[in-house]
């Protein structure tokens, strides 16, 4: 017993040390949320809507409206979601529910409040919160292992009249029942697999044992709530309406591609020959980097090639320089005779070179004559 208490205290310390988001607005781990404000729709956005069978809407619930169950055949049936969102497996989970007392079921026993698969025959892998025996102020949570063997068992009794908040959490096999924002009882058991094919029901268990009371604000989490989070839901006895917010509606007005400015959802995509520019598909400007098909790309910044004239397929790197053409045929930045490597033996370039040398000599001779005249004078 001492070891179990120590383990439970360690578990609670771990939960209390974790930084949590605002439980009243953060629905990241909410599997199902029922406000019962006129319907049994799932406000979590997960689509686990319930079907009301006989239960009566009561506008004076704990938080806005609630549903009254007559203890005979009233219940809300959510079914068995195909995505497994209400099957806990061996993972962590939490259940939050407001229940009004007294419960007036007379001599009826084990009447379902919130459950999935549980019956008085205790099928394997099932769980439920229910009224125990014929005592109107006696509430229990129980789940079952393979072989119809009880696993976790949490119980609260001698509950006064009025609305009361119950929270059930499982964290790695450590179970806690919270009553009105305070830890009420714990149980350290194996994290039994709680996935089954039964319907998730509110107000009744799987073999039609119905509750006679009012139920409000049923929330199923796929994580273990902390004490502080349970206390936020209890809200000093006033309760709170957890808001997951309405589904975001994208606004693609005037947009044909890219994300919408409201939800960030896609407004469409462009085809292979266009690109998205400010939400509009615009035809791509196709640049042919080898427009003259000479095998060399343009040397501009876009293409990054070495062809100095991509409009002329006779001009490219390695081409033979035409020494009298007036262009840079081989793209080495040297034109005609200036390309002394390519044009060193060209007749015209040789003549030009000799003429240049002759003129240089004439100029030099003229300069020398002027110098001599200056010295004689």
C-alpha positions, 0 to 999 in steps of 0.5 A: 500500500505504501508503495502504491501511494508513493507511485501515485504521488510521483505520477501527480508530481510529473503531471503538475510539472508539465506546462499545459496550454489553456484547457478551455481553448486548446483542443489539440487532444480533445477526441469528443466534446458535447455541450448539449446546448440543444443537440448532441453534436461533437464540438471538437470538430472530430465528427463524433456526433451523437444521436439523441434517443428519448433524452430531453433537452433542459435549457438549465444545465450546468453550463447553458443546456443539458440533457435529462435522462429518464432512467428507462430507455433514454440515451445518446448513441455516438456509435463506434467511430471508424477512426478509433478516436474513442478507443484508448488502446493502452494509451493515456486518456481523460473523461470530464463530465458534470452529473446532477444529483440525486440520481433517481433510479430506484432499485436499478443497479449499474446504470450507465453515465458515460461508457463504451462497451461495458455491461453487467457481464463485464466484457473484456477491454470495456470501460464506463462511469456508472451508478453503482448498485441502487445508491443514488449517491454512489458513482464508480469508474471501472474497466476490464481486462481480457477474461472479464476481469476487473482492472481499475476501480475508482469510486465516490459515494455520499455525494450531496445533491446538486451538480458535481464534476467528475474527472477520470484520468489514466497516465501509464496505468496510474488512474485518478478520479477527481471530484469537484476539482480535487483528487478523490481516489487513485488506483495503480493498475496495468494500462489495459487495452480499452479498444473495442467495437461497441458504441460510445454511449451517454446515459446508458451502458451497453446492455441498456441500463439507463441513468435517471438524472441530468448530464452536461459537458461531456469531454473525452481527451486522448491524454491525461489531464493534470490537476490544474487542468481539471480544476480549470474545467471545474472552475470553482464549481461554475463549470466552463464551456470549452471552445474549440472554435468554429472550423476555419473557412478559407477565403480565396476571393480573387485568388487562383493559387497559393494559400488563402490569407485566413486559414492558410489553405490552398486556393489551387495550383498552377500548371507546369507552364505557369507560376503563382504570383501573389495568388494568381497563375501567370505564364512563365517567361521561358528563356532559351539559353541556347537560342542559336543552337550552337551548343553554348548557353548565353553568357547572361546572368540568367543562363550563366553560359559562355556564348558572347552572342547567342543570336549567331551560331557562328560565334561561340567559344573555340570558334576560329577567329575571322581576323577581318570580320570586326567581331569577337568570333571565339568569345575571348574578348579580342577582336580580329588582329587583336587576337594575336594567337588566332591572327598572328599569321593572317596576311592582313594582320601582318601588313597592319602590324608592319604598317604600325611599326613603320609609323612608329619608326617615322614618328620616332625619326621625326622626334629625333630630327626635332631634338637635333634642330633644338640642339643646333639652335 
